Amino acid sequence: MLVDIHEAENNLSKLIDKAHAGEEIIIKKDDIEARLHILRFQTRKEHRKPGAIPDLIIKDNFDDPLPNDIAEAFGKVNLK
């Protein structure tokens, strides 16, 4: 189904329902077309529990600043 941007703005909920049901939705704005895809995410049914990984040990220096060469790779520089 091809719809223009104004129709999509006015009927977004219906278009999402149709896409969820498997229909291909293409939204067109001027000369640009975009397909509407529904991504399904599974939510966790159980809550994560602290300490659930018994052999995982967080070192005391975990929060220490990174060395400058590594920090620079992330666009950061440690100023001491």
N, C-alpha and C positions, 0 to 999 in steps of 0.2 A: 504494500500500500504506500503510495507516494502522497505526502501532505506538505503543504507550504507551512512556513514558520508561524504564520498567524493562526492557522487552524490548529497547529500543534500547541500553541500557547493556550488556546481556548479549550482544548480537549485533551490535555496531557494525561489526565487520570484514565480516560478511556483508551488512549493509545498505549499506555503502560499495561493495562489489562490485556489488550490484544497482543502485545509483544510477549507478555507472560504466557499467553495461551499458544504461542508458537508462530504467530503471524509476523512476517518481516515488515517493519515500519521504516520508511525512509523519509526524513525530514529535509525539505529543500528551502534554502534561503538564497535568493538570487541564483548564482550559478554553482552554489556549494550544496552537496548532498551529504547527509550523515545518516547512518543506520542506527536504529535504536535496538540495543541488545539488553536483555535482562540477565544480570549475573546473580546467581544464587549463592549465598554464603551460609554455611552451617554455623550455628551458634553452639557454644559449649553448653552441655546440659549440667555439668558439674563445675563447681567453682574450683579454681586452682588453690592449692594449699601450700603455704610457706613450708619449706623443709621437705617437700615431696620428693626431691632428688637427694637421697641420703649421702652420696659421695661427692656432691658439689660443695666445694669450699671456696668462699669469696675471700680473696686475700686482703690483708689490711691496707695495701696500697691501691686498692681498686679505684678510689676517687682521686688519686694523685694526678696532676697535670701530665699530659702526654709529652714525650720528647718533641723538641721543635721540629725535627724532620718529619715526624708523623703528623703533628698538628698542622704543618704547612700543607700537607697533602689534602687536608680537609678545609683549607682556606683559613686556618686559625694559627696564631702564633702565641706561645706562652711567654708572657713577660714576667720575669722574676726580678 
